[in-house]
């Protein structure tokens, strides 16, 4: 197939085509200790209250609120202490009129008691406690189910498990949880000019940084990664690594060889192994050069060899499909956009949709985009600390300082 037979498409269309071509990888049951970062594959409903019983908020004394209704500084109420209840223990006798128990933070409230007063607001002896104010039922008590009530939907399938959710699962006394399996992404670098990290400098050679950049992004999204190797500008070499990757991984990401030059052979290698090309080029800057393909149910994401171009393209058009493969719910595939104000101008015009990378500044209450240095195709260092991308629509530019643009978080 000639490269001219598939024309570049908009980033929205490229994103759609790749999203339609992929699906979540599968479901597995994992220990709660290993679920962080994965996506739930089941609705999580509370099977029990958290906490499971009424408990004290403080170290102090538990009693009947009714016994203190007339208490004041001038007319204190003195109650007889029945016992002491540390956290992890339970009471042995009910609280009745005129009595109280010494109670520690987190300990279950004894039968009959409905209020707690902290130590520092009482006068106490070994046998009595004196109170100087009235209390109402429920004062200083964490009620059963105050955190989570039995039957509550805690999280729906497709939710990324963060620290709060992993702890909540454990609080439900769950040892295991069903999650979508983390996709295994195979990384391939192409280009006769590449040399590995740690090698001696050679004339005309550059260090392969793309494999590390993209591995980091893929892991951040929830994937496992494996480096499959580096191919020179040789179609058979690239095809061999592609086949190796598709056999061992859930999808493959390549860098280099996706432009229109004589040595750009990655898309030809895709066709050689029988993959169907979905996208060849996206109308965007940077990141126009790319080739997305699918073989069977496995995607091949071919990105530019230019470091910044490959990363911008990945964030804009490919990352949504990766989120889908990870099992995230549909509303999380594509990042929401929000308005930002450009802190400094950008002089270039935009024959295609242009993506500016930078840092989000909220210090004065306005969402501002601070451009992170040179926005060129090869300037990977401009991604250091970048947490947002702004969209300059096709046909706009130069963009003045103070212009309002749509942006999304990385």
Steps between C-alpha positions, in 0.01 A plus 500: 500500500637839408542751776295745294189285523431596859488874561567666835191540717406728789612403846136447595452249216829324573404470865159358404645243262747371755241497780263290287777251425586407858327355805588417862750216515331269750397456862692346787463469876787649701583540868403838643870562565560496123194686371627860521503667157286235331141558387206336673327233292202476734268741676618525859210506747548523875424168668526645850499828689823689559551540787300191598395643838453834678840608631654777704665794324721581800668369810243587767182375662180353355165552673130569447445851363177517702704494823668831406197705390525730804882504528683836516810657652300587809313172519726221369391139469709220648470146360634170632758327277416136424802387298762596240467410129822520292485490119459140388304401809128496577298594808390241755205688647245756378512867594202586717372813671775675695785294356771539238794306352851612428545458124794531260494634144354243260352277768139384451234690688350289781132417512299784653755776431425757228755780556870548573695779670876532453729473803608864502145626552440291812621462854553135583621261765550127488131445580314810373489754218348849529347682201438874475275535194197330345548254212271376226471146372767439235752754629859389429394164358592353159179320407498157338503547124613865521778427249320238290149361531424140405352482149666822377658494152860591582640497146379387160682268262751701299620705798876533544595366843673779691620504860155587637328221307761236584463585868121493471514154340715379789260658751229280350710200605555404137815295438466509121335717235421460130695739277571544133834347417776753447585507128849389404650755259792408277740783409705506181751767399591537133777693330854423387613812684410371847745389765414365846529691826846456649675436168796705378424796269522418131495732199146552372339301783253618766390343827165321492294696755155422360478153651541645849264793446218283368557222752448759773176626348367149445575397857336818624185399312505156663682280247785259537778558247765290331770625266507279190812640339639752253474456124706678237326660202422160356144385430568134578664583834207719601249239385677230701484708819135584434411132474697425815317778681154400386564141609614598850313823574150646493604791277817648356638854495774592254701817448660613178453423132147635456563805281519499118873464440677214324613356836162532671396136488297433815161522329626278218609245762152517653350411163760228445377312808137539394399787726226737385604865496240718673680834501799626309568852619296737717429863421664636813816677613719358637445130442371489143710198399352176631345172389232315695412145402323193629562130451228276633398665825841651573597858426830634372565863589774634276636836620756745371866466588507867602470482880255784564291413193456140608400597852251768393343266245474229764325727752259646246394202289631171640468528880117482493521155337753389761263613776225294338727193487577552870127476576426860594136603465409672174465843658870485592645407162525856369619770742258784567601841369492824696590864417848634564658838444828504310763665719724585203439530128572233238616637165439215258189461291310172513422336166378205709381463858805585710569372851699714743655328800559672827428537868169594660521805727209562741665732750282806434177305459517495120601192302807614307725303266872562539665379180787268588773620268547429132201320348698335218454140382825376651498700825420229753632712788195725464293210638686505831240589762234566238156411628269654242458545124311782334337477158554772238227432241584464132532839330584694815825671582710675591342477845536803724574506870175481693320297235252242631549145376353162581735267684510156661702349780769243425 
